[in-house]
Amino acid sequence: MDTFPTQLDDKEQLLRLLGGFWSDTYQGQSFLSEALLARANLTKQTFDRLQEAIDCRSRLDVPLFRKEYWSFLSVKQSIISDFPNLYGEDTTYGDGSIYGKRSETLPFVYPISEELFDCKVITNRLTDPSIVWISGTDFIINREYKVIQFKHNPLTIEGFSQQTLDDGDLEAILWLCRPSIDKQYVYTHFGYVVSLWAKTSQHYKDLVNNVFDSLVWGTSSGRTLDAISICTGIPLAKGNETVTDIAQDSRNKLIVTDKNLYKLSLNAEVTVSVGDALKEDQSLTSAFKYYEFNRGEVPADIDGLSLYKDLLPGNFVSELGFENKDLPTSVSSDLNGKTIITFPVGGHPFDVDAFWDEVHARGLASGTTLAETLDTRETKVGQPYEASLPTTINPFAFMVSNFLRYGALLVRIKAEAVDPDAAGINKLSYVKRLMPPHSTMILFVELPSVEEEQTAEEDNSATSFRAANTLDHEITDTSVQDIITARVVRGYIL
């Protein structure tokens, strides 16, 4: 079977493919071999594009980017900018940067196409270049602002091909070696089908495949957790492996097993140790933890749970909070002599009263009230009295045992540990489509706390300030008094 030649970078091999005359007798072999090499590169590029088209037929094989062999960048003098340092840029006070003056690191900025995703090397010509610029040292591609930043102005560097255009503008040609071109292959072939778009990345491709797996094979809590892991970039263990090392480099914390390598943010706290045997979908860090309540087990590391009004039956103003600790109960009777038992629930007083009214009303409708259910007497005759009812109840454990264990999944994410190259924390809203029927996911995203202190000097001319301060006074409309929240306040300097 004929195969496509694989040694197209070998000039001598290319001459031999033409025949003995060209490889042994012809005297102009140097020029001919260079021409053949250029033609071979074009042929390889054509073959690679054909292979890309074939791979795009499969959601598993679809390539992320088109890999060009060479691509040129036209830099015009009328467009290139010499930007000053501006407010909001990534510079640090005291590092020598001066507001309004040009940055000395990568000061020359030029707009690029949205399709140019990455490039590692820029040269001044295709063969035997005399100028080679390396990414990260001589230039960087800023995908957020769709610009390329140069250390030196290529229009002033001797060696780049330049010409004066008809309009008098000066143009320089730069050659990009092996650039990655973003053609949105994943979205245009598969992502659009499920109305899911994100920046092209391996995380995005994995998320699209996760959605298609759920459509083909059915939804499950495992696929839901995998989707959350993809959106946040916080990995879960693949399973059947043992931790062999835990290390850290300049960018990530690393968990090494006998089968895989897991990368975590430097802000993530590792919760496994060397020698631990990992199960499938096991959490590796406190930045991504999940709790399934199907066994009725109460996690000790959760202080409590607030259920938003959408998860509660009835007409409530806001959420209700259930603490994870034993709290004293209260026993009373209604107008018909039915015993009522309650325990402290956090929330607006109107919501708390409405909640217990709803609980008692449903108990009457079903024929068994909550007090009758919790009656500890062996022989239950008449209404239970206070001595036959529990004196303390754990509100969170009560909710877990009676409600949350029936299809609820609690997921806890720390935003400071989310990978910036992940599919995106904003894509978590899509995950609700992947939930199995008759199940609920409660997602908590913890934002990092920020502390800031301002001291007003006696000679300060300011008379007022506006800031976000922590709330340290007692919260009267909830049973939880140690909650820290943030709100915008106004203050006056006396």
NORDAUR-V238527 format. One line per field, one symbol per residue. ss: DSSP state (~ for helix, > for strand, _ for the rest). psi: psi as a letter, one per 30 degrees, with the letter a starting at -180 (. if undefined). burial: b if it has 16 or more other C-alpha atoms within 10 Angstrom, else e. Layout:
# NORDAUR-V238527
ss->???
psi->???
burial->???
This chain:
# NORDAUR-V238527
ss->__________~~~~~~~~_~~~~~~___~~~~~~~~~~~~~~~~~~~~~~~~~~~__________>>__>>>>>>>____>>_>_________________>_____>>>>____>>>__>>>________>>>>___>>>>____>>>>___~~~____>>>>_____>>>>>>>>__>>___~~~~~_~~~~_______~~~~~~~~~~~~~~~~___~~~~~~~~~~~~___>____>>>>>>>>___>>>>>>___>>>>>____>______>>____>_>__>>>>>___________>>>>_~~~________>>>>__>>>>>>>>_____>>>>>__>__~~~~~~~~~~~~~~~~~~___~~~~____________~~~___>>>~~~~~~~~~~___>>>>>>>~~~_______~~~~~~~~~~_____>>>>>>>_________________>>>>>>>_______________>>>>>>>__
psi->kklkkfhgfjeeeeeeffleeffeekfheeeeeeeeeeeeeeeeeeeeeeeeeefffkfefklelkjlekklkkjkefekkiklklkflilkkfgfkkkflkkfdifkkkklkffjelkfkklflekhkfkjkkkfeflljjfeghlkkkekjffgkkekkllklegfkkkkkkkkkhlkkjgheeefeeefeghjklkkleeeeeeeeeeeeeeefllleeeeeeeeeeefgjllkflhlkkflkakafelkkjklfflkkkllffkjkgllkfkkklkgkkflffjklkkgffgkjkfgjflkkklfffkkljlealkkjlilkkklkkalafggkkkkllkkkakeeeeeeeeeeeeeeeeeffjleeeegkgkejjkakklefglkflkjeeeeeeefeffigkkkkjkjefgkkfglfkffffffffffklkhlkkjkkjkkkkkkkkkkjlegkfkfllkljlkjglkjfglfjfgkkaklklklkk.
burial->eeeeeeebeebbebbeeeeeebbeeeeebeebbeebbbebeeebbeebeeebeeebeebeebbbbbbbeeebeebbbeebebebbeeeeeeeeeeeeeeeebbeebbbbbbbeeebbbbbbbbbbeeeeeeebebeebbbbeeeebbbbbbbbbbeeeebebeeeeeeeebbbbbbbbbbbbbbbbbeebbeeeeebbbbbbbbbbbbbbbbebeeeebebebbbbbbbbbbbbbbbeeebbbeebeeeeebbbbbbeeeebbbbbebebebeeeeebeebbbbbbbbbbbbbeebebeeeeebbbeeeeeeeeebebbbbbbbeeeebebeeeeeebbbbbbbbbbbeebbebbbeebbeebeeeeebbbbeebeeeeeeebbbbebbbeebbbbbbbbbeebbbbbbbbbbbbbbbbeebbbbebbeebeebbbeeebbbeeeeeeeeeeeeeeeeeeeeeeeeeeeeeeeeeeebbbeeeeeeeeeeeeee
